[in-house]
Amino acid sequence: MTDVYYTVQPPQSTSETSGRTVASQLICYKGVQLYARPYDKSHYQITGLCTTDPACYLRKDLMPGALIPLFQENN
């Protein structure tokens, strides 16, 4: 099986946050594999998608820069 990675940002990229380096992590959010990094105590920020489904790239909730909750709330 061949892995396909579509993004302008490589998975090894990091960002500087208050003097420390924070790397993106591969996580599964709502059934979609994506790269995200910690943003604050309760959110992650999406840095890129890791999926071959073109429909995922059109979803506004999965756009790079979007914030996703760290824990899902059970209502």
N, CA, C and O atoms as a Tinker XYZ file with bonds, in Angstrom:
   300  protein
     1  N      0.844000   -1.166000    0.000000    73     2
     2  CA     0.000000    0.000000    0.000000    64     1     3
     3  C      0.893000    1.235000    0.000000    63     2     4     5
     4  O      1.910000    1.268000    0.693000    81     3
     5  N      0.524000    2.231000   -0.761000    73     3     6
     6  CA     1.284000    3.464000   -0.858000    64     5     7
     7  C      0.626000    4.540000   -0.017000    63     6     8     9
     8  O     -0.578000    4.769000   -0.129000    81     7
     9  N      1.401000    5.199000    0.821000    73     7    10
    10  CA     0.895000    6.323000    1.605000    64     9    11
    11  C      0.927000    7.573000    0.748000    63    10    12    13
    12  O      1.896000    7.824000    0.032000    81    11
    13  N     -0.140000    8.355000    0.824000    73    11    14
    14  CA    -0.227000    9.594000    0.068000    64    13    15
    15  C     -0.431000   10.732000    1.056000    63    14    16    17
    16  O     -1.262000   10.640000    1.960000    81    15
    17  N      0.329000   11.800000    0.878000    73    15    18
    18  CA     0.262000   12.931000    1.788000    64    17    19
    19  C      0.127000   14.209000    0.969000    63    18    20    21
    20  O      1.080000   14.629000    0.312000    81    19
    21  N     -1.056000   14.831000    1.006000    73    19    22
    22  CA    -1.305000   16.053000    0.259000    64    21    23
    23  C     -1.353000   17.253000    1.192000    63    22    24    25
    24  O     -2.338000   17.446000    1.906000    81    23
    25  N     -0.323000   18.041000    1.193000    73    23    26
    26  CA    -0.289000   19.287000    1.953000    64    25    27
    27  C      0.913000   20.092000    1.508000    63    26    28    29
    28  O      1.855000   19.548000    0.933000    81    27
    29  N      0.882000   21.387000    1.770000    73    27    30
    30  CA     2.032000   22.222000    1.447000    64    29    31
    31  C      3.032000   22.232000    2.588000    63    30    32    33
    32  O      4.142000   22.744000    2.438000    81    31
    33  N      2.652000   21.675000    3.720000    73    31    34
    34  CA     3.500000   21.665000    4.905000    64    33    35
    35  C      3.900000   20.235000    5.238000    63    34    36    37
    36  O      3.023000   19.387000    5.400000    81    35
    37  N      5.191000   19.934000    5.347000    73    35    38
    38  CA     5.614000   18.572000    5.656000    64    37    39
    39  C      5.229000   18.181000    7.083000    63    38    40    41
    40  O      5.114000   19.055000    7.943000    81    39
    41  N      5.028000   16.889000    7.353000    73    39    42
    42  CA     4.607000   16.459000    8.687000    64    41    43
    43  C      5.653000   16.715000    9.770000    63    42    44    45
    44  O      5.311000   16.736000   10.953000    81    43
    45  N      6.906000   16.908000    9.401000    73    43    46
    46  CA     7.945000   17.135000   10.389000    64    45    47
    47  C      8.026000   18.594000   10.822000    63    46    48    49
    48  O      8.813000   18.925000   11.708000    81    47
    49  N      7.228000   19.474000   10.216000    73    47    50
    50  CA     7.362000   20.894000   10.526000    64    49    51
    51  C      6.939000   21.191000   11.948000    63    50    52    53
    52  O      6.100000   20.496000   12.521000    81    51
    53  N      7.522000   22.217000   12.502000    73    51    54
    54  CA     7.244000   22.616000   13.867000    64    53    55
    55  C      6.978000   24.104000   13.902000    63    54    56    57
    56  O      7.234000   24.810000   12.927000    81    55
    57  N      6.473000   24.576000   15.004000    73    55    58
    58  CA     6.258000   26.007000   15.179000    64    57    59
    59  C      6.828000   26.429000   16.515000    63    58    60    61
    60  O      6.959000   25.619000   17.433000    81    59
    61  N      7.158000   27.674000   16.615000    73    59    62
    62  CA     7.682000   28.220000   17.859000    64    61    63
    63  C      6.533000   28.815000   18.654000    63    62    64    65
    64  O      5.814000   29.679000   18.153000    81    63
    65  N      6.354000   28.362000   19.884000    73    63    66
    66  CA     5.325000   28.888000   20.764000    64    65    67
    67  C      5.968000   29.203000   22.096000    63    66    68    69
    68  O      6.357000   28.296000   22.831000    81    67
    69  N      6.079000   30.452000   22.406000    73    67    70
    70  CA     6.654000   30.931000   23.661000    64    69    71
    71  C      8.004000   30.274000   23.983000    63    70    72    73
    72  O      8.241000   29.834000   25.108000    81    71
    73  N      8.885000   30.219000   22.972000    73    71    74
    74  CA    10.224000   29.726000   23.212000    64    73    75
    75  C     10.402000   28.222000   23.170000    63    74    76    77
    76  O     11.527000   27.744000   23.320000    81    75
    77  N      9.354000   27.466000   22.974000    73    75    78
    78  CA     9.498000   26.016000   22.903000    64    77    79
    79  C      8.955000   25.514000   21.563000    63    78    80    81
    80  O      8.086000   26.151000   20.968000    81    79
    81  N      9.451000   24.406000   21.103000    73    79    82
    82  CA     9.040000   23.848000   19.825000    64    81    83
    83  C      7.894000   22.866000   20.034000    63    82    84    85
    84  O      7.960000   21.981000   20.887000    81    83
    85  N      6.836000   23.042000   19.234000    73    83    86
    86  CA     5.681000   22.171000   19.315000    64    85    87
    87  C      5.501000   21.495000   17.961000    63    86    88    89
    88  O      5.295000   22.173000   16.955000    81    87
    89  N      5.576000   20.168000   17.926000    73    87    90
    90  CA     5.442000   19.419000   16.687000    64    89    91
    91  C      3.998000   19.001000   16.463000    63    90    92    93
    92  O      3.251000   18.769000   17.413000    81    91
    93  N      3.615000   18.908000   15.194000    73    91    94
    94  CA     2.281000   18.412000   14.856000    64    93    95
    95  C      2.220000   16.919000   15.122000    63    94    96    97
    96  O      3.217000   16.208000   14.995000    81    95
    97  N      1.027000   16.451000   15.495000    73    95    98
    98  CA     0.803000   15.038000   15.776000    64    97    99
    99  C     -0.266000   14.509000   14.834000    63    98   100   101
   100  O     -1.202000   15.228000   14.485000    81    99
   101  N     -0.132000   13.268000   14.425000    73    99   102
   102  CA    -1.143000   12.630000   13.601000    64   101   103
   103  C     -2.256000   12.149000   14.517000    63   102   104   105
   104  O     -2.014000   11.342000   15.415000    81   103
   105  N     -3.482000   12.639000   14.300000    73   103   106
   106  CA    -4.625000   12.241000   15.111000    64   105   107
   107  C     -5.803000   11.911000   14.203000    63   106   108   109
   108  O     -5.802000   12.251000   13.020000    81   107
   109  N     -6.787000   11.261000   14.756000    73   107   110
   110  CA    -8.025000   10.952000   14.041000    64   109   111
   111  C     -9.131000   11.804000   14.649000    63   110   112   113
   112  O     -9.412000   11.694000   15.842000    81   111
   113  N     -9.758000   12.649000   13.842000    73   111   114
   114  CA   -10.831000   13.531000   14.293000    64   113   115
   115  C    -12.034000   13.306000   13.395000    63   114   116   117
   116  O    -11.970000   13.541000   12.189000    81   115
   117  N    -13.126000   12.853000   13.981000    73   115   118
   118  CA   -14.368000   12.557000   13.246000    64   117   119
   119  C    -14.102000   11.619000   12.067000    63   118   120   121
   120  O    -14.673000   11.784000   10.990000    81   119
   121  N    -13.224000   10.630000   12.288000    73   119   122
   122  CA   -12.943000    9.631000   11.271000    64   121   123
   123  C    -11.955000   10.057000   10.201000    63   122   124   125
   124  O    -11.751000    9.324000    9.234000    81   123
   125  N    -11.335000   11.224000   10.347000    73   123   126
   126  CA   -10.390000   11.735000    9.353000    64   125   127
   127  C     -9.010000   11.841000    9.991000    63   126   128   129
   128  O     -8.862000   12.425000   11.065000    81   127
   129  N     -7.999000   11.276000    9.329000    73   127   130
   130  CA    -6.623000   11.385000    9.798000    64   129   131
   131  C     -6.103000   12.772000    9.446000    63   130   132   133
   132  O     -6.198000   13.204000    8.297000    81   131
   133  N     -5.549000   13.473000   10.442000    73   131   134
   134  CA    -5.026000   14.815000   10.197000    64   133   135
   135  C     -3.885000   15.123000   11.148000    63   134   136   137
   136  O     -3.704000   14.454000   12.166000    81   135
   137  N     -3.119000   16.145000   10.800000    73   135   138
   138  CA    -2.024000   16.610000   11.644000    64   137   139
   139  C     -2.501000   17.840000   12.398000    63   138   140   141
   140  O     -3.083000   18.753000   11.813000    81   139
   141  N     -2.248000   17.857000   13.706000    73   139   142
   142  CA    -2.655000   18.979000   14.545000    64   141   143
   143  C     -1.623000   19.175000   15.643000    63   142   144   145
   144  O     -0.885000   18.256000   15.998000    81   143
   145  N     -1.585000   20.389000   16.171000    73   143   146
   146  CA    -0.680000   20.694000   17.278000    64   145   147
   147  C     -1.478000   21.342000   18.396000    63   146   148   149
   148  O     -2.508000   21.965000   18.138000    81   147
   149  N     -1.017000   21.204000   19.638000    73   147   150
   150  CA    -1.733000   21.820000   20.758000    64   149   151
   151  C     -1.816000   23.332000   20.579000    63   150   152   153
   152  O     -0.836000   23.978000   20.205000    81   151
   153  N     -2.999000   23.891000   20.850000    73   151   154
   154  CA    -3.220000   25.334000   20.722000    64   153   155
   155  C     -3.393000   25.980000   22.094000    63   154   156   157
   156  O     -2.735000   26.970000   22.413000    81   155
   157  N     -4.290000   25.404000   22.904000    73   155   158
   158  CA    -4.465000   25.839000   24.283000    64   157   159
   159  C     -4.890000   24.627000   25.100000    63   158   160   161
   160  O     -4.750000   23.492000   24.643000    81   159
   161  N     -5.408000   24.855000   26.306000    73   159   162
   162  CA    -5.734000   23.735000   27.196000    64   161   163
   163  C     -6.825000   22.821000   26.660000    63   162   164   165
   164  O     -6.866000   21.645000   27.019000    81   163
   165  N     -7.705000   23.328000   25.816000    73   163   166
   166  CA    -8.828000   22.503000   25.376000    64   165   167
   167  C     -8.970000   22.388000   23.856000    63   166   168   169
   168  O     -9.981000   21.873000   23.377000    81   167
   169  N     -7.974000   22.858000   23.084000    73   167   170
   170  CA    -8.079000   22.808000   21.624000    64   169   171
   171  C     -6.754000   22.397000   20.969000    63   170   172   173
   172  O     -5.668000   22.603000   21.511000    81   171
   173  N     -6.898000   21.814000   19.792000    73   171   174
   174  CA    -5.786000   21.562000   18.887000    64   173   175
   175  C     -6.017000   22.422000   17.654000    63   174   176   177
   176  O     -7.160000   22.757000   17.340000    81   175
   177  N     -4.937000   22.789000   16.942000    73   175   178
   178  CA    -5.049000   23.528000   15.697000    64   177   179
   179  C     -4.613000   22.617000   14.560000    63   178   180   181
   180  O     -3.534000   22.026000   14.610000    81   179
   181  N     -5.445000   22.504000   13.539000    73   179   182
   182  CA    -5.148000   21.644000   12.394000    64   181   183
   183  C     -4.027000   22.266000   11.573000    63   182   184   185
   184  O     -4.072000   23.453000   11.250000    81   183
   185  N     -3.020000   21.460000   11.237000    73   183   186
   186  CA    -1.924000   21.934000   10.396000    64   185   187
   187  C     -1.944000   21.296000    9.019000    63   186   188   189
   188  O     -1.314000   21.818000    8.099000    81   187
   189  N     -2.647000   20.182000    8.846000    73   187   190
   190  CA    -2.744000   19.531000    7.548000    64   189   191
   191  C     -3.568000   18.262000    7.630000    63   190   192   193
   192  O     -3.772000   17.707000    8.710000    81   191
   193  N     -4.039000   17.809000    6.480000    73   191   194
   194  CA    -4.820000   16.577000    6.408000    64   193   195
   195  C     -3.953000   15.445000    5.882000    63   194   196   197
   196  O     -2.990000   15.672000    5.151000    81   195
   197  N     -4.300000   14.245000    6.256000    73   195   198
   198  CA    -3.576000   13.053000    5.813000    64   197   199
   199  C     -4.614000   12.027000    5.367000    63   198   200   201
   200  O     -4.793000   10.991000    6.006000    81   199
   201  N     -5.285000   12.325000    4.278000    73   199   202
   202  CA    -6.342000   11.469000    3.771000    64   201   203
   203  C     -6.371000   11.525000    2.243000    63   202   204   205
   204  O     -5.918000   12.497000    1.640000    81   203
   205  N     -6.901000   10.488000    1.636000    73   203   206
   206  CA    -7.035000   10.464000    0.179000    64   205   207
   207  C     -8.449000   10.822000   -0.261000    63   206   208   209
   208  O     -8.731000   10.841000   -1.459000    81   207
   209  N     -9.332000   11.102000    0.671000    73   207   210
   210  CA   -10.713000   11.464000    0.354000    64   209   211
   211  C    -10.786000   12.947000   -0.011000    63   210   212   213
   212  O    -10.584000   13.794000    0.860000    81   211
   213  N    -11.071000   13.288000   -1.279000    73   211   214
   214  CA   -11.086000   14.698000   -1.670000    64   213   215
   215  C    -12.183000   15.505000   -0.985000    63   214   216   217
   216  O    -12.060000   16.725000   -0.872000    81   215
   217  N    -13.241000   14.866000   -0.531000    73   215   218
   218  CA   -14.325000   15.587000    0.143000    64   217   219
   219  C    -13.858000   16.200000    1.465000    63   218   220   221
   220  O    -14.378000   17.234000    1.882000    81   219
   221  N    -12.902000   15.583000    2.113000    73   219   222
   222  CA   -12.388000   16.110000    3.388000    64   221   223
   223  C    -11.698000   17.455000    3.201000    63   222   224   225
   224  O    -11.736000   18.305000    4.091000    81   223
   225  N    -11.067000   17.648000    2.046000    73   223   226
   226  CA   -10.358000   18.903000    1.787000    64   225   227
   227  C    -11.313000   20.064000    1.542000    63   226   228   229
   228  O    -10.888000   21.220000    1.556000    81   227
   229  N    -12.580000   19.786000    1.320000    73   227   230
   230  CA   -13.580000   20.830000    1.090000    64   229   231
   231  C    -14.343000   21.200000    2.350000    63   230   232   233
   232  O    -15.105000   22.166000    2.345000    81   231
   233  N    -14.157000   20.458000    3.421000    73   231   234
   234  CA   -14.872000   20.733000    4.671000    64   233   235
   235  C    -14.236000   21.900000    5.419000    63   234   236   237
   236  O    -13.029000   21.911000    5.660000    81   235
   237  N    -15.060000   22.880000    5.783000    73   235   238
   238  CA   -14.553000   24.066000    6.489000    64   237   239
   239  C    -14.054000   23.727000    7.883000    63   238   240   241
   240  O    -13.141000   24.390000    8.376000    81   239
   241  N    -14.624000   22.712000    8.541000    73   239   242
   242  CA   -14.186000   22.368000    9.893000    64   241   243
   243  C    -12.845000   21.645000    9.910000    63   242   244   245
   244  O    -12.273000   21.438000   10.980000    81   243
   245  N    -12.328000   21.253000    8.734000    73   243   246
   246  CA   -11.047000   20.553000    8.652000    64   245   247
   247  C     -9.964000   21.378000    7.953000    63   246   248   249
   248  O     -8.904000   20.849000    7.617000    81   247
   249  N    -10.220000   22.654000    7.735000    73   247   250
   250  CA    -9.248000   23.514000    7.061000    64   249   251
   251  C     -8.028000   23.751000    7.961000    63   250   252   253
   252  O     -8.186000   23.880000    9.175000    81   251
   253  N     -6.819000   23.811000    7.396000    73   251   254
   254  CA    -5.649000   24.153000    8.208000    64   253   255
   255  C     -5.863000   25.483000    8.928000    63   254   256   257
   256  O     -6.312000   26.462000    8.333000    81   255
   257  N     -5.535000   25.497000   10.205000    73   255   258
   258  CA    -5.756000   26.674000   11.034000    64   257   259
   259  C     -7.007000   26.582000   11.884000    63   258   260   261
   260  O     -7.154000   27.326000   12.854000    81   259
   261  N     -7.911000   25.676000   11.532000    73   259   262
   262  CA    -9.145000   25.514000   12.308000    64   261   263
   263  C     -8.830000   24.888000   13.659000    63   262   264   265
   264  O     -7.917000   24.071000   13.779000    81   263
   265  N     -9.590000   25.276000   14.669000    73   263   266
   266  CA    -9.420000   24.720000   16.001000    64   265   267
   267  C    -10.411000   23.592000   16.221000    63   266   268   269
   268  O    -11.583000   23.700000   15.861000    81   267
   269  N     -9.931000   22.513000   16.813000    73   267   270
   270  CA   -10.793000   21.387000   17.143000    64   269   271
   271  C    -10.683000   21.125000   18.633000    63   270   272   273
   272  O     -9.624000   21.334000   19.225000    81   271
   273  N    -11.782000   20.664000   19.251000    73   271   274
   274  CA   -11.735000   20.428000   20.700000    64   273   275
   275  C    -10.839000   19.239000   21.038000    63   274   276   277
   276  O    -10.756000   18.262000   20.293000    81   275
   277  N    -10.184000   19.354000   22.168000    73   275   278
   278  CA    -9.314000   18.286000   22.645000    64   277   279
   279  C    -10.161000   17.092000   23.086000    63   278   280   281
   280  O     -9.806000   15.942000   22.827000    81   279
   281  N    -11.268000   17.368000   23.746000    73   279   282
   282  CA   -12.196000   16.325000   24.212000    64   281   283
   283  C    -13.571000   16.644000   23.685000    63   282   284   285
   284  O    -13.991000   17.801000   23.700000    81   283
   285  N    -14.291000   15.619000   23.210000    73   283   286
   286  CA   -15.663000   15.825000   22.775000    64   285   287
   287  C    -16.567000   15.877000   23.972000    63   286   288   289
   288  O    -16.407000   15.102000   24.916000    81   287
   289  N    -17.532000   16.801000   23.940000    73   287   290
   290  CA   -18.490000   16.918000   25.026000    64   289   291
   291  C    -19.631000   15.935000   24.805000    63   290   292   293
   292  O    -20.140000   15.807000   23.692000    81   291
   293  N    -20.024000   15.254000   25.848000    73   291   294
   294  CA   -21.167000   14.329000   25.779000    64   293   295
   295  C    -22.412000   15.061000   26.275000    63   294   296   297
   296  O    -22.521000   15.390000   27.456000    81   295
   297  N    -23.341000   15.308000   25.368000    73   295   298
   298  CA   -24.581000   16.006000   25.736000    64   297   299
   299  C    -25.722000   15.034000   25.877000    63   298   300
   300  O    -26.844000   15.438000   26.182000    81   299
